[in-house]
Every structure is written in structure tokens, then in C-alpha cells.
Amino acid sequence: MKQRVPAILGASSLLVACGPPSPPALAYGVPSTTEVVYDFADTTYVFVSVMGQNLEMSQAGVARYAIDFAPAPRGVSVSLSVEDLAATITRPMGAPLRIDENDVEGMLVFTLDRRGSSTLSREPEVQPQASLMVSGVSIAHTFFPRLPGRAVVAGEEWVDTVSFDGRDGAGARSETSVLRYAVVGDTVVAGRPLLVISLRGTTQSANDMSVSGVTVSQSSELEVQGRILWDYQRGMMVESVKRATGRGTASVPIAPAPLPITIESTQRARLRERQPR
């Protein structure tokens, strides 16, 4: 005799098979909006200890980055141009340096894989003083966060190491960051549901630069913390805030030994859509 499956069991099986959809992967791909603008702001203070006195150097500025996303064989291609730039760099001995978008020529092009690992293809030409604010190699590797490349739920964490070195208008730089990301929850901004991701970790950097004919070598280790807002629906970063504090040393020709320095930095990037060209 053929056995009949109870109706309630059949209905339960159907519900299991057709349950709620899996959450989308937190990963990079071509977003639904392929032409966007990010507003970027950077404020950094460097305090140099000289013979018991603290001398202050600072850089403060804002920029507008126009970005186009396009498919790439190994991920998504990112083409970035500096549409606007206004920054001031102050020094203890010397007049302030003022930079604008005319100090940056050409486009930055790089590719992100699903987790956000970057491959640099093309860099803009940046005047030495402007590279303190705009560095192609740094933007390519640090502007966008690393992602897990899979679906996540609240409370999940992942750790990523970003290491790069290269040259820009002012000289050579290298950097290694070890950052721990965690899904904090979600929020709604301008009617859009966004994922909230916290980050914390350390950044070690070394720079050899020449500004106004003065060669400076600087190394530091910073504690970093911040947050990311991610739009699942469009598949892109909406906001990034990073704050860093730490210590290091600076070597200048007039000093017989490396000088102790203290660094405080805040960087913020915010998505602002623009009309297609």
C-alpha cells in the first residue's frame, strides 16, 4: 500500500525549501550606480618635540573624488579623478602651503577583487606638496574597506592586512595596516537601509619626502578606529570615518638625531551621487 505524506508535513517541507532568501554577500562588484562622487576630508596634526618644546605641523583639506565603476576580469575597475581640492599645510618654519586640484593631473585607476584587495594600474601626476593630501598608491589601497566576500550577520568579525609601498610626488612611502572589522548592526539614512561596520587596528608607516627642498624621513605606528556604512542594495560604501593617534620619529637635516613626534588624524569619506555625464 502506498503511504500518504501528511498534509502538514508536506506544507512544512515546502516552507523549509522556500524559506527566507539568504542575505547578499558583503563583497565588491559593479554597483547599481556606476558614476558617483565622494566628498573627502582630512585633518592631521603632527607635534614634533624639539628641546623640550612641541612644534606643530598640520594639514587640513577637503577634496571631491569623481569615481566610475566598471566590470573587470578579476573584479571591478575603479577610475578616480580629483574634481576639487583645497588644502593648507602649515609648518613651524616656513609659510603655509596651499594646494588645489591644479596640483593633480590625470586619473587614478585600480581594480578591486571581491574582498577589496587592490591592483594599481595607473596613477595621476601629483605635485610634491599635494601628495601630502593626495597619494594615488594610498588611495588605491586604503580608500575602500576590506570585506569578507561572503554573507555576514550582526556580530561577525574578520581581520585583514593591507600592505603596500610606492612612490608619489613627494617621495617614497610604505604602509602596513592590520584591521579588525565587525558588523555592528544596521541603520537608515535618507530612507536607505545601511549596514554599520566598525573597524579598529594598527597602522605602521614610513615616508621619505621632500617638501620645499627639505628632505624629511618619518615613521610612525598608529592606533586606528572608525566605522563604515555600506549600502547592500547598491553594493557600495556610503561613508567611511577613520581616526588615528600614535607616535613615531622624524629625521630632518638640521637635527642630529631623529625627533619624537605625536600624530592625530581624522579622515572622512562620504558618498554623494551625481548625474551621469
MOSULQUI-V352394 format. One line per field, one symbol per residue. phi: phi as a letter, one per 20 degrees, with the letter a starting at -180 (. if undefined). psi: psi as a letter, one per 40 degrees, with the letter a starting at -180 (. if undefined). burial: + if it has 9 or more other ideal C-beta (glycine too) atoms within 8 Angstrom, else -. A space follows every 50 residues. Layout:
# MOSULQUI-V352394
phi: ???
psi: ???
burial: ???
This chain:
# MOSULQUI-V352394
phi: .feeeggffffffffffdfffffffebeafffdecccdecccccdcddec lnddeddbcbacbcdecddbfcgdqceddcceebbbbcddcfcqffddcb ffeccndecbddefenfdcedbdfecfgffffdccgfffgdcfeffcfmb fccgnfcbccddcbbrccgeqdbbbccdcddbferbbcclndfcedcebb rccdbbcdccclndecdccbcdedbrbcdceffembfebccccccrcacc dcgedfbgefccccbcccccfcfcfgf
psi: hhihhidddddddddddfaiiiiiigiiahidhehihhhhhhhhhhhhhh feihhhiihhiiihhhhhiiiidfbhhhhhihdihhihhiidgiiihhia eeehhaihhihhadeehihhdhiihhidddeddhhdddddeediiiieei iiiheiiihihhhiiaiadeaiiiihhhhhihhdaiihhfehhihhhiii aihhihhhihhfehhhhhiihihhiaihhhhddefihdihhhhiiaiaih hideheiihiihhhihhhhhhhiiii.
burial: ---------+---------------+++--+--+++++++++++++++++ -----++++-+++++++-++----++++++++--+++++++-----+-+- +-++---+++++++++-+-+-+++-+++++++++++++++++-+++++-- -+---+-+++-+-+-+-++++-+++++++++++--------+-+++++++ +++++++++++---++++++++++++++++++--++++++++++++-+++ ++--+---+++++-+++++++------
